[in-house]
Amino acid sequence: MTNDVWSDRAQAYVESDAHRSGEDLDQMVAWAEGARTALDVATGGGHVARRLREAGLEVVTCDPAPGMRPDVICRAESLPFADGAFDVVACRTAAHHFSDPAVALREMARVSRDRVVIVDTLFMGEDVEEAERVRDPSHVRNYTEAEWRAFVEEAGLTLDDVRFSEHTIDFGAWLARTGCGGEDAERVELLLGDRVADGRLTLDKLALLAVKGF
C-alpha cells in the first residue's frame, strides 16, 4: 500500500455510501459507550471518527495517507502514542490492507486503556481474495474468524463480543473507487460469482470487541 494511491482515493472514500453508514458502524459506536477518548486507526474517509465525535468522544485520527487528512500520519503497525493513551481504539474496514495485522492489533492493544473495536471483511475463499487483489493491488488478505481470535489472544486481549453481518453495496461504485475497469472488472465479477447480483455486491463482515484487564 502506498500513501500516494490512498491520497488519490481520499475523496472517494469520504463520499462512499458503503463507508458512510452501516450496522457495523452503529455497533462500533455502541461498543464505545462510556469512553471519553478514542483513536481511529486507518481513519480513511473519517466516518468512524465522525460518528464517535457525534457521540461525544474526543477522537484522534491516524492514517498512513496524508490525503486522508488524519491528525497523525502513521502506520497501524507503529502507533506513536503512549501506552494506554486512549479509552478505546477503533479500526474499521482497513486491516485487510495491513502488512501485519497481528502486530497492528498488539499496537492497538498497547495504546488502549480499556477496549479495542475492530470491523473488517471476513475471508470468503480464494476466489474472493483474487478478486480483491485484481480490483485493488493494495489488498493483502481478509482473515477468518479463527485468525482474528488468534490475533486478539496474541495481543493480550479478551474477546468480549463478536458479531457477523452481510454488507451489500453498489458493485459499480466499489470498482470505481479503485479505478478498476475493463477486463479487470470483468475478471473481478467472474471471480465473485453469485456474490454479485442486480448490480449489488454482498460481502461478509466481522465486528469484534476486545477488552483489557480480564
N, C-alpha and C positions, 0 to 999 in steps of 0.2 A: 504494500500500500504506500503510495506516495502522497505527500501533502499537496502537491500541485493538482493531482487528479481530484482530490476531495475538495480543495478550494474551488476548483472549477464547477463542481457539482453543488456547491453550498446552497444556492438559491432554490434549486430544485428540491432539496430536502426540507428547506424551510416551508415551501409551498405544498409539499406532498400530503395528499389526503390520507395515504396509507400510514404516515408517521404522525400526523397532527392529532389523531384521536384513536380510540380503540379500547376494548375492555381490558387489555393488558396494561395500558397507561392508567386507566382508572384504578386497577388493582395496585399498581405501584404507589399511587397517591394514598390509597387506603392503608397500605403497609407502612407508610412513612408517618402515619398519625402519631402525634405526641412528640415528634422530633422537633428540634429548633433549627438545626443546621444540617445542610446536605451538600454532598459533592456529586455532581452529574458527570460521570466519566464517559468520554467519547460523545459529547453532547450533540454533535451533528447539527440538525436544524433547531435544537434548543427546546424541543417540546416537553421533555421531562422537567427541565428547569422551569419552564413557564408554568406548568401545572403545579409544581411544588411551591413556587413563589405565590401563586394564587391561593394555595392552601396555608400561606403564612410563614413558610420556612425561609431562612436565609440560605441562598444557594450560590455555590461557586461552581463554575463550569470549566471543564478541561477537554482538550481535543488536540490531536497532533496536527490538524489542518488549520493554518491561520485564517483561511477564508471562512471557516465556521464561526469565527469571531468569539472564541472562548475566552474566559478570564485568564486561563493559564494554558500555554501550549506545551503539551507533553503527551507521551505515550502511556497507555494504561499499565504497561509493564514497569514503569518507573515514575511513580507519582511523587512530586516534590513537596510533600506535605508531612507534617509531624504525625507521629503515632497518635491515634485517637482524636484526630483534629475535627472530625465531623460525627454527628449523631448517626446519620445514615449515609451510605454511599450507594448510588444508583447507577445502573448501566442498562440501556435498552437498545436492542437490535443492533449490536455492534461487535459482540465478542467473536462472531464468525470471521471477522477481519483481523483479529489479534494474532500476532506471531506466536504467542504462548499464553493461552487463556488461563492456565494453572498459575503462572507467575502473576498475571494480571489480577486474578482473584485473591492471591496472597497479599498483593499490594492494597487492594480494596479493603481487605480484612484489617490490614495494619493501620490504615488511616481512619477506619471506622471505630467509633466509640461503642456502638450498640448493635447495628444491623447492616446487612448488605442486601440489596434488592436487585435482581437480575431478570431481564427478559431477553430471550433470543429465539431464533428459529431452530427447531429441532432437526436432527439428522433424519432424512426421509428416503435414504437409499442412494446408491452411487450414481444413478441416472440424474437425480436431482442435483447432486454435487457437481456433476459435469455441466449441467445446465447453468448452475450458479456461476461457475468459472468462465463459461463462454460468455455469459451476459456481463460479467464483471470480473476481470482478472485479479482484482484485489481480494476476491473471496478466498479465504483459507479453508475453512471447514465448518459445517454445522456439527453439533455434538449430540450424543444420545443422552437420555435421562441418566443412565448409569455413569457416563463420563462426567456429567455435571455433579452428580452426587460425590464422585471421587474428588473433583476439584474443590468442592465445599469442605470435605473432610481434610484434604491436604492443606487447606488454608486455615485449619484450626477452628472452623465454624461449625455450628449445628444447624442442620436443615429444619426449619420450623414449619414451613408450608411450601407446597408446590402445586401449581395449577397448570392445566393444559387447555389449549384453545385452538380453534381453526381461524385463521385470518384470511379473509377473502378480499382481494384488491384488484384494481384495474390492471389487466395484463399489459396493455399497450403503454400505460404510464410507467409501469415497473421497468419495462425495457428502455423507455425513453430516458429515464433518469441516469442511465449509464451509457447512453448513446448506442445501444445495441440495435442493429437493424439488418436488413437484407438477409443473406444466407445464415448469418449468425442467429438472427431472431427466429428463423425457420427451424434451425437446429435446436434452439432452446425449447421451442414449443413442442417439437417432436419428443425430446427427452422428458419433458414434464408430463406428457401423456394426458390422462384424464384429470390431472390437477388443473388444467385449463379448460374452461367451458364457458361459452357465451361471453367471451372477452374478459373473463374473470379468472384470476389465479388464486388457488387456495393453498396456504402454507400452514404447517403445524408449528405451534409455538409453545414455549415453556416459560413460566414465570416462577421464580423461587425467592423465598425469604429465608435468609440465613442469619443467625444471631450469634453474638459473642457471649462468653462467660457462663455457658451452661454445660 
